[in-house]
Each structure stands twice: as structure tokens, then as C-alpha cells.
Amino acid sequence: MSTLLREIEVKYRVTDPPALTRALTARGAVFSEPARQDDQAYAVNGWTYGQSKVGAAFARLRTENGRHTFCVKKPLENELACAEHETEVVEREAMHAAILAMGFYPTTRIVKTRRTARIEDMLLCLDEVDGLGSFFEIEVLVDGARSAVEVQRELDRFAHTLGVELVRSTETYDSLMRAALPVGG
């Protein structure tokens, strides 16, 4: 039997992206060139905003540099601790139709520019999200035996050692986009 790997992350709003980049570079991070990501998020039929995401399946269809990927995430302990399965797909529109046929519906579109780097086992993501602003994510892959909340505490402690102002968010980008919509939108 294989061990379940989970993606566990912490996310922050960033008030001074250049200061954060300098702090991470001083720690040895070497950032990638910016990449534009166009994500369509999906929720399983029957789930609506306001309900818990824990235990529900969510899908994402991403296009980056002409390459399309399909991902399914299932939050386990909280929204930012998920079992995740991802694969490349050839045709975005055909995959969109397949996702709908599997019982998902489109929720929000998230378009962002992302730069990534690694420090030890942490994937660092600096995101400029259209309509939301600047964010910093720290992600790690862990086996099923570790507490997601404890891993998130460790990642948060690392973030606080950087000496820059960060405002923690416990929500995913689709939820943040939804909350940013005008009332009735």
C-alpha cells in the first residue's frame, strides 16, 4: 500500500513584495522567471460557498505557457492541506467538458503571475493575482502520518523569521476571489 502524500501550505497577503524577495534571496532562494497561470476552479455538484471544503473534491484546469494540467484536490484537515492528483492534458476545452461530465461545475477563474523557488523541502511561490494583489505561498509535500496543522505551524514560523510584513490567509484563491466580488456579483 502506498503512503498518501498531501500538499500542505500556508498563504499570506504581501504588502511589500520586493522586501519579501530580498529576504528570501538572502536565504538562498533563486526564483524562476515569471509564469502566467490561467486557472479555472471547479467544485463538485452539491457543494456551495459557505459550506466546509474539508472532505469535498475540487478540480482545477490550468494553462501555463501553452501547457494544460488537470488537478483534483480534496481538503483533509483544512482548506490548505489536501490530497492532490495532477496530470497534463492535451486539450483544455475537451478536459473542461470532461470535468463537467464528472459532476463538477465552474466556480471562479484565477489568473496570476507566479515565480517559484525552493529552500530545502519548501516550494516558495510569489504570486501576483489579478484582482487580489500580491501573495506568498509556502508548500510542502508530507506523508499521511504528520499533522497538517503542525506542519502549517512550522511553515508559519519560517515565514515569521523573514522579517517582512505578511498577513496570513487560511482561504484558497477561489474563495478569496469569490469574497472580493461585489455583493450580488
ZIZI-V932599 format. One record per run of one state. SS is the DSSP state (helix for helix, strand for strand, loop for the rest). FROM is the first residue (numbers start at 0). LEN is the number of residues. Records with the same first field share a line. If there is no record, write none. Layout:
SS: FROM-LEN  FROM-LEN
This chain:
loop: 0-4  14-2  26-8  44-12  64-2  78-2  89-2  101-2  119-2  129-3  143-4  160-5  169-3  180-5
strand: 4-10  34-10  56-8  66-12  80-9  103-16  121-8  132-11  165-4
helix: 16-10  91-10  147-13  172-8
